[in-house]
């Protein structure tokens, strides 16, 4: 009999198997029941059910962040939950009211939660970096492109889901055929802009040290989910345009796929803002692996959905068989790539222990007191030099005051600062750090 230990030993493979089977079962049930009750009704029901669950998870994450004092992040995550609730509402209305405006809004609404998901990750990056507003352009640019894409899309898109429903702005300037190209270009640029959030988050992590570096790495991993989701959905859209996918199956799977990234982003934001590091058990590293595993399960489920959509057409045509083979190969390669990526992430986070820094000149120089203090002790001493108390340092590094007291005592011992009358060991330690920092940068002899 397989016990809990054996299941844990299977690692992410067990999660992938369960996730793929669950998605295939849900999508298969939708596909089988569609002829009986209508494709639109079944698609809407499955989508609304999935979207409601996701909305509750994201909303719960927002409440947890607010309770823990991360109010700015909580507001953004709450806005993400509101966008998901609106997504479900518009989808439900579109099933009942075949208004051209409702159809257009439903078709393009996925842009809203995906854009907000990236913005949430950048807000988390700002807060963890201690620089609110520093990455404002990182989410404003994609948001502006998203708005342009939405507006032009209302006038140019037509959908076969509701035959006979004309574009809502067909009689206006936006209804001109030339704007179809504007919409296509805007969508492509918007998809490319989805790489801004993970790029800025990883850059911020690379410029940080210690616990902050680990937290920012978690935020960067979460920010990658919307980008990879866009990649999988583009592949599915290409297959649908080529007639290789079942339209009914593709509609429900694509709709559900766009609901999944906000879950990883919301939970990743909570983990990033709450991760701790006692310097012994590697808590931050475990948290990063869990978020990375969630990302991998999410994208693997999307790839499994694409394979299922291909198989729903049947393998009778050479094109469908070739596309199914390619999709399977992509899925296997992606699953096999988990461990190498996880190893690289661990090395990236472990770079906080490096004994060299790179100044603007580009020439490596030894870190201050690298031969005397451990990386954690250097981090504590640098905060002491900034005038922080032990309580403030504990809050900054998310450690207990007792742990900080132990580090401070060890620092005093290693620096040879005894309890002498008329001296303050804390001030002496801070002066030692400042002097060592200046020497390492070549500013004093």
Secondary structure, 3 states (H helix, E strand, C coil): CCCHHHHHHCCHHHHHHHHHHHHHHHHHHHHHHHHHHCHHHHHHHHHHHHHHHHHHHHHHHHHHHHHCCCHHHHHHHHHHHHHHHHHHHHHHHHHHCCCHHHHHHHHHCHHHHHHHHHHHHHHHHHHHHCCCCCCHHHHHHHHHHHHHHHHHHHHHCCCHHHCCCCCCCCCCHHHCCHHHHHHHHHHHHHHHHCHHHHHHHHHHHHCCCHHHHHHHHHHHHHHHHHHHHHHHHHHHHHHHHCCCCCHHHHHHHHHHHHHHHHHHHHHHHHHHHHCCCCCCCCHHHHHHHHHHHHHHHHHHHHHHHHHHHHHHHCCCCHHHHHHHHHHHHHHHHHHHHHHHHHHHHHHHHHHHHCCEEECCCCCEEECCCCCCCCHHHHHHHHHHHCCCCHHHHHHHHCCCHHHHHHHHHHHHHHCCCCCCCCCCHHHHHHHHHHHHHHHHCCCCC
